[in-house]
Amino acid sequence: MRLVSFLFFLLLPTYSWALFGIGGGLILMNEDKRAKSNLLSSDRRCTEFPSHFIAAHVQNTGSSHCALWTDANCKGRLYVVPAHYTMRLPAENFKSLIC
């Protein structure tokens, strides 16, 4: 039992991001801010904006800014969602995002 406890505390700093969700990303919400999407672009790669989820608000749960793009592959017009901020989505159709 002591060995397991020792290994847990030894590995905790390395895997704390997986345990506590450090890193963040974008969460899409509908008009009443109740229905939410999964965490998007938390892996820091340009990802496709989910067209099946009609979003009115976006929340940035991370400690860095996230970008919404009007074209695929993170191109076109850019909108920035500040870190730790929830905002109403602009009247645009977004195709990709990155955090």
DSSP file (Angstrom, degrees, kcal/mol; ACC not computed):
  #  RESIDUE AA STRUCTURE BP1 BP2  ACC     N-H-->O    O-->H-N    N-H-->O    O-->H-N    TCO  KAPPA ALPHA  PHI   PSI    X-CA   Y-CA   Z-CA
    1    1 A M     >        0   0    0      0, 0.0     4,-2.3     0, 0.0     5,-0.2   0.000 360.0 360.0 360.0 -40.1    0.0    0.0    0.0
    2    2 A R  H  >  +     0   0    0      1,-0.2     4,-2.6     2,-0.2     5,-0.2   0.881 360.0  54.1 -63.7 -37.0    2.8    2.4    0.8
    3    3 A L  H  > S+     0   0    0      2,-0.2     4,-2.5     1,-0.2    -1,-0.2   0.911 108.3  48.8 -63.7 -42.3    4.4    1.7   -2.6
    4    4 A V  H  > S+     0   0    0      2,-0.2     4,-2.3     1,-0.2    -2,-0.2   0.926 112.9  47.7 -63.5 -44.9    1.2    2.6   -4.4
    5    5 A S  H  X S+     0   0    0     -4,-2.3     4,-2.1     1,-0.2    -2,-0.2   0.909 111.9  50.1 -62.2 -42.3    0.8    5.8   -2.4
    6    6 A F  H  X S+     0   0    0     -4,-2.6     4,-1.8     1,-0.2    -2,-0.2   0.922 111.5  47.6 -62.9 -45.3    4.4    6.7   -3.1
    7    7 A L  H  X S+     0   0    0     -4,-2.5     4,-2.3     2,-0.2    -1,-0.2   0.876 109.0  55.3 -64.7 -37.7    4.1    6.2   -6.8
    8    8 A F  H  X S+     0   0    0     -4,-2.3     4,-1.3     1,-0.2    -2,-0.2   0.947 112.1  41.4 -59.9 -49.6    0.8    8.2   -6.9
    9    9 A F  H  < S+     0   0    0     -4,-2.1    -1,-0.2     1,-0.2    -2,-0.2   0.777 113.3  54.9 -71.7 -25.7    2.5   11.3   -5.3
   10   10 A L  H  < S+     0   0    0     -4,-1.8     4,-0.3    -5,-0.2    -1,-0.2   0.886 116.4  36.1 -70.6 -39.3    5.6   10.8   -7.5
   11   11 A L  H  X S+     0   0    0     -4,-2.3     4,-2.0     1,-0.2     3,-0.3   0.561  93.0  92.3 -91.4 -10.0    3.6   10.8  -10.7
   12   12 A L  H  X S+     0   0    0     -4,-1.3     4,-0.7     1,-0.2     7,-0.2   0.895  85.0  48.8 -55.6 -48.0    1.0   13.4   -9.7
   13   13 A P  H  4 S+     0   0    0      0, 0.0     3,-0.5     0, 0.0     4,-0.3   0.879 112.2  50.6 -61.8 -34.5    2.8   16.4  -11.0
   14   14 A T  H  4 S+     0   0    0     -3,-0.3     3,-0.3    -4,-0.3    -2,-0.2   0.884 122.5  29.3 -68.7 -39.5    3.4   14.7  -14.4
   15   15 A Y  H >X S+     0   0    0     -4,-2.0     4,-1.5     1,-0.2     3,-0.6   0.159  83.9 109.1-109.9  18.2   -0.2   13.7  -14.8
   16   16 A S  H 3X S+     0   0    0     -4,-0.7     4,-2.8    -3,-0.5     6,-0.4   0.831  74.2  62.2 -64.8 -30.8   -2.0   16.5  -13.0
   17   17 A W  H 3> S+     0   0    0     -4,-0.3     4,-1.1    -3,-0.3     5,-0.4   0.869 105.9  46.1 -62.1 -35.3   -3.3   17.9  -16.3
   18   18 A A  H <4 S+     0   0    0     -3,-0.6    -1,-0.2     2,-0.2    -2,-0.2   0.843 117.0  43.8 -75.0 -33.4   -5.2   14.7  -16.9
   19   19 A L  H  < S+     0   0    0     -4,-1.5    -2,-0.2    -7,-0.2    -1,-0.2   0.860 126.9  26.6 -79.1 -36.5   -6.6   14.6  -13.4
   20   20 A F  H  < S-     0   0    0     -4,-2.8    -2,-0.2    -5,-0.2    -3,-0.2   0.359 102.6-114.8-114.8   4.0   -7.6   18.2  -13.0
   21   21 A G    ><  +     0   0    0     -4,-1.1     3,-0.7    -5,-0.2    -4,-0.2   0.776  47.4 173.0  71.9  27.7   -8.3   19.4  -16.6
   22   22 A I  T 3   +     0   0    0     -5,-0.4    -1,-0.2    -6,-0.4    40,-0.1  -0.475  58.6  45.8 -68.0 139.0   -5.4   21.9  -16.8
   23   23 A G  T 3  S-     0   0    0     38,-0.2    40,-0.5    -2,-0.2    41,-0.3  -0.397  83.4-165.4 123.8 -55.3   -5.1   23.2  -20.3
   24   24 A G    <   -     0   0    0     -3,-0.7     2,-0.3    38,-0.2    75,-0.1  -0.017  11.3-169.0  71.1-173.4   -8.7   24.0  -21.2
   25   25 A G        -     0   0    0     34,-0.1    36,-2.9    18,-0.1    37,-0.5  -0.924  38.5 -46.2 173.6-159.8  -10.3   24.7  -24.5
   26   26 A L  E     -AB  40  60A   0     14,-2.2    14,-2.9    -2,-0.3     2,-0.4  -0.792  37.4-164.1-103.0 142.5  -13.6   26.0  -25.8
   27   27 A I  E     - B   0  59A   0     32,-2.4    32,-2.7    -2,-0.4     2,-0.3  -0.995  14.5-144.1-121.1 127.9  -17.1   24.9  -24.7
   28   28 A L  E     - B   0  58A   0     -2,-0.4     9,-2.1    10,-0.4     2,-0.3  -0.723  18.7-171.8 -92.1 141.0  -20.0   25.8  -26.9
   29   29 A M  E     -CB  36  57A   0     28,-2.6    27,-2.9    -2,-0.3    28,-2.3  -0.958  18.6-123.1-132.4 149.9  -23.4   26.6  -25.3
   30   30 A N    >   -     0   0    0      5,-1.4     3,-1.8    -2,-0.3    25,-0.1  -0.073  51.4 -74.4 -79.5-170.7  -26.9   27.2  -26.6
   31   31 A E  T 3  S+     0   0    0      1,-0.3    -1,-0.0    23,-0.2    24,-0.0   0.843 133.4  43.3 -57.9 -40.3  -28.9   30.4  -26.1
   32   32 A D  T 3  S-     0   0    0     25,-0.0    -1,-0.3     1,-0.0    -2,-0.0   0.366 108.7-122.0 -90.0   7.3  -29.8   29.7  -22.4
   33   33 A K  S <  S+     0   0    0     -3,-1.8    -2,-0.1     2,-0.1     3,-0.0   0.710  85.9 104.0  62.3  24.4  -26.2   28.6  -21.7
   34   34 A R        +     0   0    0      1,-0.1     2,-0.4     2,-0.0    -1,-0.1   0.872  59.7  65.4-100.0 -51.6  -27.4   25.1  -20.5
   35   35 A A  S    S-     0   0    0      1,-0.0    -5,-1.4     0, 0.0     2,-0.3  -0.595  72.1-171.2 -75.8 130.0  -26.7   22.7  -23.3
   36   36 A K  B     -C   29   0A   0     -2,-0.4    -7,-0.2    -7,-0.2     2,-0.1  -0.915  17.1-136.1-126.8 149.1  -22.9   22.4  -23.7
   37   37 A S        -     0   0    0     -9,-2.1     3,-0.1    -2,-0.3     2,-0.1  -0.315  39.6 -86.3 -85.5 176.9  -20.5   20.7  -26.2
   38   38 A N        -     0   0    0      1,-0.1   -10,-0.4    -2,-0.1     2,-0.4  -0.304  62.3 -74.3 -72.5 169.7  -17.5   18.7  -25.3
   39   39 A L        -     0   0    0    -12,-0.1     2,-0.4    -3,-0.1     3,-0.3  -0.563  57.8-152.0 -69.0 123.7  -14.2   20.5  -24.7
   40   40 A L  B     -A   26   0A   0    -14,-2.9   -14,-2.2    -2,-0.4    58,-0.1  -0.818  61.5  -1.2-108.4 140.6  -12.9   21.6  -28.2
   41   41 A S  S >  S+     0   0    0     -2,-0.4     3,-1.2   -16,-0.2    58,-0.5   0.766  75.0 141.7  59.5  31.1   -9.3   22.1  -29.4
   42   42 A S  T 3   +     0   0    0     -3,-0.3    -1,-0.1     1,-0.2    -2,-0.1   0.652  64.8  64.9 -74.1 -13.3   -7.8   21.3  -26.0
   43   43 A D  T 3  S-     0   0    0      2,-0.2    -1,-0.2   -20,-0.0     3,-0.1   0.362 111.7-117.9 -91.3   6.4   -5.0   19.5  -27.8
   44   44 A R  S <  S+     0   0    0     -3,-1.2     2,-0.3     1,-0.3    -2,-0.1   0.633  74.6 121.7  70.0  17.2   -3.8   22.8  -29.3
   45   45 A R  S    S-     0   0    0     54,-0.0     2,-0.4    53,-0.0    -1,-0.3  -0.782  75.4 -97.3-105.9 155.8   -4.4   21.6  -32.9
   46   46 A C        -     0   0    0     -2,-0.3     2,-0.3    52,-0.1    52,-0.2  -0.580  53.2-177.0 -68.5 122.7   -6.6   23.3  -35.5
   47   47 A T  E     -E   97   0B   0     50,-2.7    50,-2.2    -2,-0.4     2,-0.2  -0.856  30.0 -94.9-125.3 159.6   -9.9   21.4  -35.4
   48   48 A E  E     -E   96   0B   0     -2,-0.3    48,-0.3    48,-0.2    -7,-0.1  -0.493  37.7-118.9 -73.7 137.7  -13.2   21.6  -37.3
   49   49 A F        -     0   0    0     46,-2.5     2,-0.7    -2,-0.2    -1,-0.1  -0.643  35.0-112.9 -75.1 127.7  -16.0   23.6  -35.7
   50   50 A P    >   -     0   0    0      0, 0.0     3,-0.9     0, 0.0    -1,-0.1  -0.493  30.6-172.5 -71.5 110.0  -18.9   21.3  -35.0
   51   51 A S  T 3  S+     0   0    0     -2,-0.7    -2,-0.0     1,-0.2    44,-0.0   0.681  78.4  68.2 -75.4 -17.5  -21.7   22.3  -37.4
   52   52 A H  T 3  S+     0   0    0      1,-0.1     2,-0.7     2,-0.1    -1,-0.2   0.629  89.4  71.7 -77.7 -12.1  -24.2   19.9  -35.7
   53   53 A F  S <  S-     0   0    0     -3,-0.9     2,-0.9     2,-0.0    -1,-0.1  -0.908  75.6-149.3-108.2 111.1  -24.2   22.0  -32.5
   54   54 A I        -     0   0    0     -2,-0.7     2,-0.3   -26,-0.1   -23,-0.2  -0.699  25.7-169.6 -80.6 109.0  -26.0   25.3  -32.9
   55   55 A A        +     0   0    0     -2,-0.9   -25,-0.2     1,-0.1     3,-0.1  -0.768  30.9 174.2-107.2 145.7  -24.1   27.6  -30.5
   56   56 A A  S    S+     0   0    0    -27,-2.9    33,-2.7    -2,-0.3     2,-0.3   0.591  75.2  32.0-114.2 -26.7  -25.0   31.0  -29.2
   57   57 A H  E     -BD  29  88A   0    -28,-2.3   -28,-2.6    31,-0.3     2,-0.4  -0.914  62.9-156.1-131.4 157.0  -22.2   31.4  -26.6
   58   58 A V  E     -BD  28  87A   0     29,-2.7    29,-2.6    -2,-0.3     2,-0.5  -1.000   5.3-159.2-135.1 137.9  -18.6   30.2  -26.3
   59   59 A Q  E     -BD  27  86A   0    -32,-2.7   -32,-2.4    -2,-0.4     2,-0.7  -0.968   7.9-150.4-119.6 129.4  -16.6   29.7  -23.1
   60   60 A N  E     +B   26   0A   0     25,-2.9    25,-0.5    -2,-0.5    24,-0.4  -0.879  15.0 178.8 -97.8 113.5  -12.8   29.6  -22.9
   61   61 A T        +     0   0    0    -36,-2.9   -38,-0.2    -2,-0.7    -1,-0.1   0.481  52.6  87.9 -92.1  -3.3  -11.8   27.4  -20.0
   62   62 A G  S    S-     0   0    0    -37,-0.5    22,-1.0     2,-0.2   -38,-0.2  -0.212  82.0-118.1 -93.1-178.9   -8.1   27.7  -20.6
   63   63 A S  S    S+     0   0    0    -40,-0.5     2,-0.3    20,-0.2    20,-0.1   0.265  94.2  60.8-102.0   9.0   -5.4   30.0  -19.6
   64   64 A S  S    S-     0   0    0    -41,-0.3    -2,-0.2    18,-0.1    20,-0.2  -0.919  93.5 -92.2-130.6 160.4   -4.6   31.1  -23.1
   65   65 A H        -     0   0    0     -2,-0.3     2,-0.3    18,-0.1    -2,-0.1  -0.328  35.6-147.6 -68.5 151.8   -6.6   32.8  -25.8
   66   66 A C  E     -F   81   0B   0     15,-2.4    15,-3.1    -4,-0.1     2,-0.4  -0.879   6.8-141.4-117.8 155.2   -8.5   30.7  -28.4
   67   67 A A  E     -FG  80  98B   0     31,-3.5    31,-2.1    -2,-0.3     2,-0.4  -0.956   5.6-159.1-122.7 135.1   -9.2   31.6  -32.0
   68   68 A L  E     -FG  79  97B   0     11,-3.2    11,-2.4    -2,-0.4     2,-0.4  -0.934  15.4-161.0-107.7 134.4  -12.3   31.0  -34.1
   69   69 A W  E     -FG  78  96B   0     27,-3.0    26,-2.4    -2,-0.4    27,-1.6  -0.906  21.3-144.5-119.8 144.3  -11.9   31.0  -37.9
   70   70 A T  E    S+     0   0B   0      7,-1.8     2,-0.3    -2,-0.4     6,-0.2   0.621  85.8  49.9 -81.6 -13.0  -14.5   31.5  -40.6
   71   71 A D  E >> S-F   75   0B   0      4,-2.2     4,-0.8     6,-0.3     3,-0.5  -0.807  95.3 -89.6-121.2 164.5  -12.7   29.0  -43.0
   72   72 A A  T 34 S+     0   0    0     -2,-0.3     3,-0.4     1,-0.2    24,-0.2  -0.200 105.1  32.3 -66.1 162.3  -11.4   25.5  -42.6
   73   73 A N  T 34 S-     0   0    0      1,-0.2    -1,-0.2    22,-0.2     3,-0.1   0.786 132.2 -67.4  59.4  32.1   -7.8   24.8  -41.5
   74   74 A C  T <4 S+     0   0    0     -3,-0.5     2,-0.3     1,-0.2    -1,-0.2   0.934 102.6 125.0  55.5  53.7   -7.7   28.0  -39.3
   75   75 A K  E  <  +F   71   0B   0     -4,-0.8    -4,-2.2    -3,-0.4     2,-0.3  -0.858  37.2  43.4-132.5 168.5   -7.9   30.5  -42.2
   76   76 A G  E    S+     0   0B   0     -2,-0.3     2,-0.2    -6,-0.2    -3,-0.0  -0.680 103.9   0.4  97.4-151.9  -10.3   33.3  -43.0
   77   77 A R  E    S-     0   0B   0     -2,-0.3    -7,-1.8     1,-0.0     2,-0.4  -0.519  72.6-141.4 -75.4 143.4  -11.5   35.9  -40.6
   78   78 A L  E     -F   69   0B   0     -9,-0.2     2,-0.4    -2,-0.2    -9,-0.2  -0.873  17.7-174.8-111.8 135.4  -10.3   35.5  -37.0
   79   79 A Y  E     -F   68   0B   0    -11,-2.4   -11,-3.2    -2,-0.4     2,-0.4  -0.999  17.6-145.1-125.3 132.8  -12.2   36.0  -33.8
   80   80 A V  E     -F   67   0B   0     -2,-0.4   -13,-0.2   -13,-0.2   -15,-0.0  -0.831   5.9-159.3-103.8 133.2  -10.4   35.7  -30.4
   81   81 A V  E     -F   66   0B   0    -15,-3.1   -15,-2.4    -2,-0.4     3,-0.1  -0.944  27.0-131.0-106.8 111.0  -12.0   34.3  -27.3
   82   82 A P    >   -     0   0    0      0, 0.0     3,-0.9     0, 0.0   -22,-0.3  -0.153  32.9 -84.7 -61.6 155.7   -9.9   35.6  -24.3
   83   83 A A  T 3  S+     0   0    0      1,-0.2   -20,-0.2   -20,-0.1   -18,-0.1  -0.305 111.1   7.7 -59.6 141.0   -8.8   33.2  -21.6
   84   84 A H  T 3  S+     0   0    0    -22,-1.0     2,-0.4   -24,-0.4    -1,-0.2   0.855 104.9 126.1  56.2  41.9  -11.3   32.4  -18.8
   85   85 A Y    <   -     0   0    0     -3,-0.9   -25,-2.9   -25,-0.5     2,-0.4  -0.972  48.6-155.8-135.3 143.8  -14.0   34.3  -20.7
   86   86 A T  E     +D   59   0A   0     -2,-0.4     2,-0.3   -27,-0.2   -27,-0.2  -0.974  26.6 166.3-116.0 132.3  -17.6   33.6  -21.9
   87   87 A M  E     -D   58   0A   0    -29,-2.6   -29,-2.7    -2,-0.4     2,-0.3  -0.958  40.7 -99.4-143.3 159.9  -19.0   35.6  -24.8
   88   88 A R  E     -D   57   0A   0     -2,-0.3   -31,-0.3   -31,-0.2   -32,-0.0  -0.616  48.1-112.0 -75.0 137.0  -21.8   35.6  -27.3
   89   89 A L        -     0   0    0    -33,-2.7    -1,-0.1    -2,-0.3     0, 0.0  -0.489  31.8-114.2 -70.2 138.0  -20.7   34.2  -30.7
   90   90 A P        -     0   0    0      0, 0.0     2,-2.4     0, 0.0    -1,-0.1  -0.258  38.9 -92.6 -64.1 161.2  -20.6   36.8  -33.5
   91   91 A A  S    S+     0   0    0      2,-0.1     2,-0.3     0, 0.0    -2,-0.0  -0.442  89.9 110.2 -77.6  69.1  -23.0   36.4  -36.3
   92   92 A E  S    S-     0   0    0     -2,-2.4     2,-0.6     2,-0.0    -3,-0.0  -0.919  71.6-117.7-135.4 159.1  -20.6   34.3  -38.5
   93   93 A N        -     0   0    0     -2,-0.3     2,-0.3   -23,-0.1    -2,-0.1  -0.924  34.8-154.1 -98.8 119.1  -20.4   30.7  -39.6
   94   94 A F        +     0   0    0     -2,-0.6   -24,-0.3     1,-0.1     3,-0.1  -0.717  20.8 179.5 -98.1 145.7  -17.2   29.3  -38.1
   95   95 A K        +     0   0    0    -26,-2.4   -46,-2.5    -2,-0.3     2,-0.3   0.639  64.7  11.8-114.3 -25.0  -15.4   26.4  -39.7
   96   96 A S  E     -EG  48  69B   0    -27,-1.6   -27,-3.0   -48,-0.3     2,-0.3  -0.971  55.1-168.4-153.4 164.0  -12.3   25.8  -37.4
   97   97 A L  E     -EG  47  68B   0    -50,-2.2   -50,-2.7    -2,-0.3     2,-0.3  -0.985   1.6-171.3-153.4 159.6  -10.8   26.7  -34.1
   98   98 A I  E       G   0  67B   0    -31,-2.1   -31,-3.5    -2,-0.3   -52,-0.1  -0.984 360.0 360.0-153.2 145.8   -7.6   26.5  -32.1
   99   99 A C              0   0    0    -58,-0.5   -53,-0.1    -2,-0.3    -1,-0.1   0.321 360.0 360.0-121.9 360.0   -6.5   27.2  -28.5
